[in-house]
Amino acid sequence: MNPILEQNVIGDFLLREEDAHYSRGLATVIEGAGVLKPGAVLGKRTKSSVTATPTAGNTGNGVMGTVTLGALAKTGNYLLRCIAAATNAGTFAVFTPSGYRLADATVAAVYAGGHLNFTLADGATDFIVGDTFTIAVTGDGKYDYAKAGAVNGLADAVAVLLVPVDTTADDVPNVLILERDALVSTQGLIFDETIDDDDKRAAMIAGLKEVGILTVQGA
């Protein structure tokens, strides 16, 4: 039997929503998520792209290597500013998009932190105090199962799927989701396989509560 036909229906989990379908929205579900059934607990990919750009006019010409995200990464522009110059080296202060200062980065050394991981290579011309880089963290806003340990935004549960969807071959746009101000039964919710213990499940339910989707046990 087609697995998309073996599914929950909205009445299996949705107990109450706001009038005029205010609680609902439309989403694009990511290709490769497979067959998702109504009741699937979703996260939103808010951090899918990282771009590092040197500021025009920098004296130093060192190159930023590949930047990867940590679990604490935020959407927006991180700023790196050279605060100490040295031959074939240098020190950069690192600031989050909100302006919070993280641990400093050293040129030509691996930087590993809760927000970002990278190596800023030394160039033929050394950096001077005041040289800067911007690291932009952006997301495509697509949805998938909320997953434990994800660093791209999907770790946070923010919605519940309302209709069946098959993403085996491609992204699926305009998918109906529950995204705010509603009451659902935990009995009809479907979690990703990474949500494999009570603590992770509780974290997903807490995430739904943050957007106004409240849960009751087994109603």
NORZI-V722621 format. One record per helix or strand of 3 or more residues. SS is the DSSP state (H for helix, E for strand). FROM is the first residue (numbers start at 1). LEN is the number of residues. If there is no record, write none. Layout:
[[SS FROM LEN] [SS FROM LEN]]
This chain:
[[H 3 3] [H 10 3] [E 14 4] [H 19 3] [E 24 6] [E 40 6] [E 49 6] [E 76 11] [E 89 7] [E 110 3] [E 116 5] [E 132 7] [E 142 4] [E 157 5] [E 172 7] [E 182 4] [H 186 3] [H 198 13] [E 213 4]]
